[in-house]
Amino acid sequence: MVQTPSTAYTPDSTTAPPKKSIPVWAVLLTACAGQFLVVLDVSVVNTALPSMRSDLGMSAIGLQWVVNAYSIAFAGFMLLGGRAGDLFGRKRMFLLGLGLFTAASLGGGLAQAEWQLLAARAVQGLGAAVLAPSTLTILTSAVPEGPARIRAIGIWSAVGAGGGAAGGLVGGALTDLLSWRWVLLINVPIGALVIFAGVAWLTESRAGQARRLDVPGAVLVTAGLATLAYGIVQTEEKGWTAAATLVPLAAGLALLAAFLVVEARTRVPLMPLKLFKVRSVSAANAAMFVCGGGMFAMWMFMTLYAQNVLGYSPLKAGLALIPSSLTIVLGSMLAPRVMPVLGAKNVSVLGIVVAAAGFGWQSTMTVDGAYVTTIMLPGIVMMFGAGLATTPLASLATSGAQPGDAGLVSGLVNTSRTMGGALGLAVLSTVAAARMDGSTSRQALTDGYAMAFRTSGFILLAGVVVLLLWMPRQRVSAQD
């Protein structure tokens, strides 16, 4: 599933007006450039993973953390980044986040050891979490309400989808033509240009009401997710009863429990637990968490299968994934058209079932599979279903919330999806490794990847059960 940053932080009526006249196109270009970089780096590393492994001598576990270090930090600090923008200024947080993201990209591109690369990816995720919420609020602050703002938000959304779709191709081309390091280093000159544009073209805005930052909450949830994911991947090598597995699993659960305690007691929580008392909000977030767990790992396993089993080059692997990358946009565009007819809940269920069917099809991959039947067509089905499900799930999550909480609830949906994806990647990587049983033959790799896709399909079906049993019966139109 293409990961898009939270849309939770729209400016309120107390946002300060611009102090100088800046062309709207300049603000739009700057905000969308920041958005593109954030979304691109969710998927751009996938086609470079085999090259990273051979160059740095990385373990299979290390490879998944190249993806997870970014996504866990991104998910854990995303809501905090939005609140920091409200309190300290959106332009300031945009520049701070982009500067951190750019510096971490440089560090990752120059990494000489596995730990250095993983640390850089985690800092990248933190920078993205600070940067991402500000991209939309800066844009909406500069464009007045009405058709112009709707068009601007449409461009912003399209850039996000385009960043996710372009990740495989950009990563493959850079890895093939230069080296895997340029998958990260390319962010440095682009990031520097966007920083200069931000300084010149953006004006400061912030919420009028001072808010307190829930830093302990962000740290606890991020540490809890990372520790829990580490414990999950330890099960494949150490087993479920070993101390090396049980200790991080218990510590991760304890950290997440502490996060819930902090959120229940703090005056301005990062994730207000009262929102989950609304049945549609809790059900939609649970479904998005489960679906993220099933879908997020698709890109990594598809890339590994194409390169490690079928022998594709990084560039060819990136090109191979373009049809499925674009299909998610088609599904996302179709969903609002059918929601008034079928209802948001039914469209969500339909989308998840279609995606699960695609994952089941993908699990029939073979060592000598043809591109059309083992990559293109299953990928199209998977991603069409993902696109079809995402929009109505977001609609369901916001439909039962108070108007003032709608933006925050949208942010929670995106956070739930990313968190679910991070833990899902840990689970599915462990499942694949267990099926391979230490073998690196093409057949063993194929069997492991196939088992991961099969497991993803069952996870998605669990998401269907969550919606059918938990989500209230209602028909939510596209306008809700």
C-alpha positions as CSV (number, residue, x, y, z in Angstrom):
1,M,0.0,0.0,0.0
2,V,1.3,3.4,-0.9
3,Q,2.0,5.2,2.2
4,T,0.9,8.9,2.3
5,P,1.5,11.4,5.1
6,S,-1.2,12.4,7.5
7,T,-3.7,15.0,6.4
8,A,-4.6,15.8,9.9
9,Y,-3.4,19.3,10.4
10,T,-5.4,21.9,8.5
11,P,-5.1,25.5,9.5
12,D,-7.8,26.9,11.8
13,S,-9.4,30.3,11.8
14,T,-6.6,31.7,14.0
15,T,-3.9,31.1,11.4
16,A,-1.9,34.2,10.8
17,P,-2.4,35.7,7.3
18,P,0.7,35.9,5.0
19,K,2.8,39.0,5.6
20,K,4.0,39.2,2.0
21,S,2.7,38.4,-1.4
22,I,4.0,35.1,-2.6
23,P,2.8,33.5,-5.8
24,V,0.6,30.5,-5.0
25,W,2.4,28.4,-7.6
26,A,5.6,28.9,-5.6
27,V,4.1,27.7,-2.4
28,L,2.4,24.8,-4.1
29,L,5.6,23.8,-5.8
30,T,7.6,23.9,-2.5
31,A,5.0,22.1,-0.4
32,C,4.5,19.4,-3.0
33,A,8.3,18.9,-3.4
34,G,8.5,18.2,0.3
35,Q,5.6,15.8,0.1
36,F,7.1,14.0,-2.9
37,L,10.4,13.3,-1.1
38,V,8.6,11.9,2.0
39,V,6.4,9.5,0.1
40,L,9.2,8.5,-2.3
41,D,11.5,7.4,0.4
42,V,8.9,4.9,1.8
43,S,9.4,2.7,-1.3
44,V,12.5,4.0,-3.2
45,V,14.8,1.7,-1.2
46,N,13.0,-1.5,-2.1
47,T,14.7,-2.1,-5.5
48,A,18.1,-1.3,-3.9
49,L,17.8,-3.8,-1.1
50,P,19.8,-6.7,-2.8
51,S,22.6,-4.3,-3.7
52,M,22.7,-2.9,-0.1
53,R,22.9,-6.4,1.2
54,S,25.8,-7.4,-1.0
55,D,27.8,-4.2,-0.5
56,L,27.4,-3.9,3.3
57,G,27.1,-7.6,4.1
58,M,23.7,-7.1,5.6
59,S,21.6,-9.8,7.1
60,A,18.1,-10.6,6.0
61,I,16.8,-9.0,9.2
62,G,18.9,-5.9,8.5
63,L,17.2,-5.6,5.1
64,Q,13.7,-5.4,6.5
65,W,14.9,-2.8,9.0
66,V,16.0,-0.6,6.1
67,V,12.3,-0.3,5.5
68,N,11.0,-0.5,9.1
69,A,13.4,2.0,10.7
70,Y,12.0,4.7,8.4
71,S,8.3,3.6,8.7
72,I,8.3,3.1,12.5
73,A,9.9,6.5,13.2
74,F,7.6,8.1,10.6
75,A,4.5,6.6,12.1
76,G,5.5,7.2,15.8
77,F,6.3,10.9,15.4
78,M,3.9,11.9,12.7
79,L,1.2,13.3,15.0
80,L,3.8,14.9,17.2
81,G,5.2,16.6,14.1
82,G,1.8,18.1,13.2
83,R,1.4,19.4,16.7
84,A,4.9,20.9,16.7
85,G,3.9,22.8,13.5
86,D,0.8,24.1,15.2
87,L,2.8,25.4,18.2
88,F,6.2,26.5,16.7
89,G,5.1,27.4,13.2
90,R,4.5,25.3,10.0
91,K,7.3,26.9,8.0
92,R,9.8,26.4,10.8
93,M,8.9,22.7,11.2
94,F,8.9,22.2,7.4
95,L,12.5,23.5,7.2
96,L,13.6,21.7,10.3
97,G,12.1,18.4,9.1
98,L,13.5,18.8,5.6
99,G,16.9,19.7,7.0
100,L,16.9,16.6,9.2
101,F,15.7,14.4,6.4
102,T,18.3,15.7,4.0
103,A,21.2,15.3,6.5
104,A,20.1,11.8,7.3
105,S,19.9,11.0,3.5
106,L,23.6,12.1,3.2
107,G,24.5,9.9,6.2
108,G,22.7,6.9,4.8
109,G,24.3,7.3,1.4
110,L,27.8,7.4,2.9
111,A,27.1,4.6,5.3
112,Q,29.9,2.0,5.6
113,A,28.2,-0.4,8.0
114,E,24.7,-1.8,8.5
115,W,24.1,0.0,11.8
116,Q,25.0,3.4,10.1
117,L,22.5,2.8,7.4
118,L,19.7,1.8,9.8
119,A,20.4,4.8,12.1
120,A,20.2,7.1,9.1
121,R,16.9,5.6,8.0
122,A,15.5,6.1,11.4
123,V,16.5,9.8,11.5
124,Q,15.1,10.1,8.0
125,G,11.8,8.9,9.3
126,L,11.9,11.4,12.2
127,G,12.6,14.2,9.7
128,A,9.7,13.0,7.5
129,A,7.4,13.0,10.5
130,V,8.2,16.6,11.3
131,L,8.0,17.6,7.6
132,A,5.0,15.8,6.3
133,P,2.1,17.4,8.3
134,S,3.4,20.9,7.4
135,T,3.3,20.3,3.6
136,L,-0.5,20.3,3.6
137,T,-1.1,23.0,6.2
138,I,1.3,25.4,4.4
139,L,-0.6,24.8,1.1
140,T,-4.0,25.3,2.6
141,S,-2.8,28.5,4.4
142,A,-1.8,30.0,1.1
143,V,-4.9,29.1,-1.0
144,P,-8.3,30.4,0.0
145,E,-11.2,28.1,0.5
146,G,-13.2,27.1,-2.6
147,P,-12.4,25.5,-5.9
148,A,-8.8,26.8,-5.9
149,R,-8.0,25.0,-2.7
150,I,-9.7,21.8,-3.8
151,R,-7.5,21.8,-6.9
152,A,-4.4,22.5,-4.8
153,I,-5.2,19.6,-2.5
154,G,-5.9,17.4,-5.5
155,I,-2.4,18.2,-6.8
156,W,-0.9,17.5,-3.4
157,S,-2.7,14.1,-3.3
158,A,-1.6,13.3,-6.8
159,V,2.0,14.1,-5.9
160,G,1.8,11.8,-3.0
161,A,0.4,8.9,-5.1
162,G,3.0,9.7,-7.8
163,G,5.9,9.5,-5.2
164,G,4.8,6.1,-4.1
165,A,4.4,4.9,-7.6
166,A,7.7,6.3,-8.8
167,G,9.7,4.8,-5.9
168,G,10.4,1.5,-7.5
169,L,11.4,3.0,-10.9
170,V,13.6,5.8,-9.4
171,G,15.3,3.4,-7.0
172,G,15.9,0.8,-9.8
173,A,17.3,3.4,-12.2
174,L,19.6,5.0,-9.7
175,T,20.9,1.6,-8.4
176,D,21.5,0.3,-12.0
177,L,23.0,3.4,-13.4
178,L,25.0,4.7,-10.4
179,S,24.8,2.7,-7.2
180,W,22.4,2.0,-4.3
181,R,23.9,4.9,-2.4
182,W,22.3,7.4,-4.9
183,V,18.9,6.1,-3.8
184,L,19.6,8.2,-0.7
185,L,22.1,10.7,-1.9
186,I,19.7,12.0,-4.6
187,N,17.7,13.6,-1.7
188,V,20.6,15.8,-0.8
189,P,20.6,18.3,-3.8
190,I,16.8,18.1,-4.1
191,G,16.4,18.7,-0.4
192,A,18.8,21.7,-0.5
193,L,16.9,23.3,-3.3
194,V,13.6,22.8,-1.5
195,I,15.0,24.3,1.7
196,F,16.2,27.4,-0.3
197,A,12.7,27.6,-1.9
198,G,11.1,27.3,1.5
199,V,13.1,30.1,3.0
200,A,12.3,32.3,0.1
201,W,8.7,31.5,-0.7
202,L,7.0,30.2,2.5
203,T,5.4,32.4,5.1
204,E,5.0,31.4,8.7
205,S,1.6,30.3,10.2
206,R,0.6,28.6,13.4
207,A,-2.4,27.8,15.5
208,G,-3.4,30.6,17.8
209,Q,-4.0,28.4,20.8
210,A,-0.8,27.2,22.5
211,R,-0.5,23.5,22.8
212,R,1.8,21.2,24.7
213,L,3.8,18.6,22.9
214,D,3.3,15.0,24.0
215,V,6.9,14.0,23.6
216,P,6.8,11.1,26.1
217,G,3.8,9.6,24.2
218,A,5.7,9.8,20.8
219,V,8.8,8.2,22.3
220,L,7.0,5.4,24.0
221,V,4.9,4.4,21.0
222,T,7.9,4.5,18.7
223,A,10.1,2.6,21.1
224,G,7.4,0.1,21.8
225,L,6.7,-0.7,18.1
226,A,10.5,-1.0,17.4
227,T,11.1,-3.3,20.3
228,L,8.0,-5.4,19.6
229,A,9.1,-5.7,15.9
230,Y,12.6,-6.8,17.0
231,G,11.1,-9.4,19.2
232,I,9.0,-10.8,16.4
233,V,12.0,-11.2,14.0
234,Q,13.9,-12.9,16.8
235,T,11.4,-15.8,16.8
236,E,12.7,-17.2,13.6
237,E,16.3,-17.6,14.8
238,K,15.9,-18.1,18.5
239,G,12.4,-19.6,18.8
240,W,9.4,-18.4,20.9
241,T,10.7,-19.5,24.3
242,A,14.2,-18.1,24.2
243,A,15.1,-15.1,26.4
244,A,16.3,-13.2,23.3
245,T,12.7,-13.4,22.0
246,L,10.6,-13.1,25.2
247,V,12.5,-10.1,26.6
248,P,12.0,-7.7,23.7
249,L,8.4,-8.9,23.2
250,A,7.6,-8.2,26.8
251,A,9.5,-4.9,26.8
252,G,7.6,-3.8,23.6
253,L,4.2,-4.7,25.1
254,A,5.2,-2.9,28.3
255,L,6.2,0.3,26.4
256,L,3.0,0.3,24.5
257,A,1.0,-0.2,27.7
258,A,2.9,2.8,29.2
259,F,2.0,4.8,26.1
260,L,-1.7,4.1,26.7
261,V,-1.3,5.2,30.4
262,V,0.4,8.4,29.4
263,E,-2.3,9.1,26.7
264,A,-5.0,8.5,29.3
265,R,-3.5,11.0,31.8
266,T,-1.9,13.7,29.8
267,R,-3.8,16.9,29.2
268,V,-3.1,17.1,25.5
269,P,-2.4,13.6,24.3
270,L,-0.8,12.6,21.1
271,M,-3.5,10.1,20.4
272,P,-6.7,11.0,22.4
273,L,-8.1,7.7,23.5
274,K,-11.6,9.1,23.8
275,L,-11.9,9.1,20.0
276,F,-11.8,5.3,20.0
277,K,-15.1,5.3,22.0
278,V,-16.7,6.1,18.7
279,R,-17.3,2.7,17.1
280,S,-16.7,3.7,13.5
281,V,-13.4,5.4,14.5
282,S,-12.1,2.4,16.4
283,A,-13.3,-0.1,13.8
284,A,-11.8,1.8,10.9
285,N,-8.5,2.2,12.7
286,A,-8.4,-1.5,13.5
287,A,-9.2,-2.4,9.9
288,M,-6.5,0.0,8.6
289,F,-4.0,-1.4,11.1
290,V,-4.7,-5.0,9.9
291,C,-4.7,-4.0,6.2
292,G,-1.5,-2.1,6.6
293,G,0.0,-5.3,8.2
294,G,-1.1,-7.3,5.2
295,M,-0.3,-5.0,2.3
296,F,2.8,-2.9,3.3
297,A,5.4,-5.7,2.7
298,M,4.2,-6.4,-0.8
299,W,6.7,-4.0,-2.4
300,M,9.7,-5.5,-0.7
301,F,8.8,-9.1,-1.4
302,M,7.9,-8.3,-5.0
303,T,11.2,-6.6,-5.6
304,L,13.2,-9.5,-3.9
305,Y,11.3,-12.1,-6.0
306,A,12.0,-10.2,-9.2
307,Q,15.7,-9.7,-8.5
308,N,16.7,-12.7,-6.4
309,V,14.6,-15.4,-8.2
310,L,13.8,-14.1,-11.7
311,G,17.2,-12.4,-12.1
312,Y,15.8,-8.9,-13.0
313,S,18.2,-5.9,-12.7
314,P,17.1,-3.2,-10.3
315,L,15.9,-1.0,-13.1
316,K,13.9,-3.8,-14.7
317,A,12.4,-4.7,-11.3
318,G,11.3,-1.0,-10.9
319,L,9.8,-1.0,-14.4
320,A,8.0,-4.3,-13.7
321,L,6.1,-2.7,-10.7
322,I,4.9,0.4,-12.6
323,P,1.5,-1.1,-13.6
324,S,0.6,-2.2,-10.1
325,S,1.9,1.1,-8.7
326,L,-0.4,3.1,-11.0
327,T,-3.4,0.8,-10.4
328,I,-3.7,2.0,-6.8
329,V,-4.4,5.4,-8.2
330,L,-7.2,4.0,-10.4
331,G,-8.7,2.2,-7.4
332,S,-8.5,5.4,-5.3
333,M,-10.3,7.4,-8.1
334,L,-13.0,4.8,-8.5
335,A,-13.9,4.5,-4.8
336,P,-15.6,7.9,-4.4
337,R,-17.8,7.2,-7.4
338,V,-19.1,3.9,-6.1
339,M,-19.4,4.8,-2.4
340,P,-22.7,6.7,-2.8
341,V,-24.2,3.6,-4.4
342,L,-22.8,0.7,-2.3
343,G,-21.9,2.5,0.9
344,A,-18.4,3.1,2.3
345,K,-18.4,-0.1,4.4
346,N,-19.3,-2.3,1.5
347,V,-16.7,-0.7,-0.8
348,S,-14.1,-1.2,1.9
349,V,-14.9,-4.8,2.2
350,L,-15.0,-5.3,-1.6
351,G,-11.6,-3.6,-1.9
352,I,-10.0,-5.7,0.8
353,V,-11.4,-9.0,-0.7
354,V,-10.1,-8.0,-4.1
355,A,-6.7,-7.3,-2.6
356,A,-6.7,-10.6,-0.7
357,A,-7.5,-12.4,-4.0
358,G,-4.5,-10.7,-5.6
359,F,-2.2,-11.8,-2.7
360,G,-3.5,-15.3,-3.1
361,W,-2.7,-15.2,-6.8
362,Q,0.7,-13.9,-6.1
363,S,1.4,-16.7,-3.7
364,T,1.3,-19.1,-6.7
365,M,4.6,-17.7,-8.0
366,T,7.2,-20.1,-9.4
367,V,10.9,-20.2,-9.9
368,D,10.6,-19.6,-13.7
369,G,7.3,-17.6,-13.6
370,A,6.4,-15.3,-16.5
371,Y,6.2,-11.6,-15.9
372,V,2.6,-11.1,-16.9
373,T,1.2,-13.9,-14.7
374,T,3.5,-13.8,-11.7
375,I,4.1,-10.1,-11.3
376,M,2.0,-7.7,-13.5
377,L,-1.5,-9.2,-13.2
378,P,-1.4,-10.2,-9.5
379,G,0.2,-6.9,-8.7
380,I,-2.6,-5.0,-10.5
381,V,-5.3,-7.0,-8.6
382,M,-3.6,-6.4,-5.2
383,M,-3.1,-2.7,-5.7
384,F,-6.5,-2.0,-7.3
385,G,-8.1,-3.6,-4.2
386,A,-5.8,-1.5,-1.9
387,G,-6.8,1.7,-3.6
388,L,-10.5,0.8,-3.6
389,A,-10.4,0.1,0.2
390,T,-8.4,3.1,1.5
391,T,-10.6,6.0,0.7
392,P,-13.8,4.6,2.2
393,L,-11.9,3.5,5.3
394,A,-10.8,7.0,5.9
395,S,-14.4,8.2,5.3
396,L,-15.7,5.7,7.8
397,A,-13.2,6.8,10.4
398,T,-14.2,10.5,10.1
399,S,-17.9,10.0,9.7
400,G,-18.6,9.3,13.4
401,A,-16.2,11.9,14.9
402,Q,-17.0,15.4,15.9
403,P,-16.3,18.0,13.1
404,G,-13.4,19.4,15.2
405,D,-11.8,16.0,15.4
406,A,-12.1,15.0,11.8
407,G,-8.6,16.1,10.8
408,L,-7.0,14.3,13.8
409,V,-9.0,11.2,13.1
410,S,-7.7,11.2,9.5
411,G,-4.2,11.4,10.9
412,L,-4.8,8.5,13.2
413,V,-6.0,6.4,10.3
414,N,-2.7,7.0,8.4
415,T,-0.7,6.4,11.6
416,S,-2.5,3.1,12.2
417,R,-1.8,1.9,8.7
418,T,1.9,2.7,8.9
419,M,2.2,1.1,12.4
420,G,0.4,-2.0,11.1
421,G,2.6,-2.1,8.1
422,A,5.8,-2.0,10.3
423,L,4.7,-4.8,12.5
424,G,3.3,-6.7,9.5
425,L,6.7,-6.5,7.7
426,A,8.4,-8.0,10.8
427,V,5.8,-10.9,10.9
428,L,5.9,-11.6,7.2
429,S,9.7,-11.5,7.0
430,T,9.8,-14.0,9.9
431,V,7.3,-16.2,8.1
432,A,9.3,-16.1,4.9
433,A,12.6,-16.8,6.6
434,A,11.1,-19.8,8.5
435,R,9.8,-21.3,5.2
436,M,13.2,-20.9,3.6
437,D,14.8,-22.7,6.5
438,G,18.2,-21.1,5.9
439,S,18.4,-22.0,2.2
440,T,19.2,-19.4,-0.4
441,S,18.3,-21.5,-3.4
442,R,15.9,-20.0,-5.9
443,Q,13.3,-22.5,-5.0
444,A,13.6,-21.9,-1.3
445,L,13.4,-18.1,-1.8
446,T,10.3,-18.6,-4.0
447,D,8.7,-20.8,-1.4
448,G,9.4,-18.2,1.3
449,Y,8.1,-15.2,-0.6
450,A,5.0,-17.2,-1.6
451,M,4.3,-18.1,2.0
452,A,4.6,-14.4,2.9
453,F,2.0,-13.5,0.3
454,R,-0.3,-16.3,1.3
455,T,-0.1,-15.1,4.9
456,S,-0.8,-11.5,3.8
457,G,-4.0,-12.8,2.1
458,F,-5.3,-14.3,5.4
459,I,-4.4,-11.1,7.3
460,L,-6.5,-9.1,4.9
461,L,-9.4,-11.5,5.3
462,A,-9.1,-10.9,9.0
463,G,-9.5,-7.2,8.2
464,V,-12.8,-8.1,6.4
465,V,-14.0,-9.8,9.6
466,V,-13.1,-6.7,11.6
467,L,-15.2,-4.5,9.4
468,L,-18.2,-6.9,9.2
469,L,-18.4,-7.5,13.0
470,W,-17.2,-4.1,14.4
471,M,-18.1,-1.4,11.9
472,P,-21.7,0.0,12.5
473,R,-24.1,-0.6,9.7
474,Q,-24.4,2.6,7.8
475,R,-24.1,4.0,4.3
476,V,-21.5,6.8,4.0
477,S,-21.4,8.8,0.9
478,A,-18.4,10.2,-0.7
479,Q,-19.4,13.6,0.6
480,D,-19.4,12.6,4.2
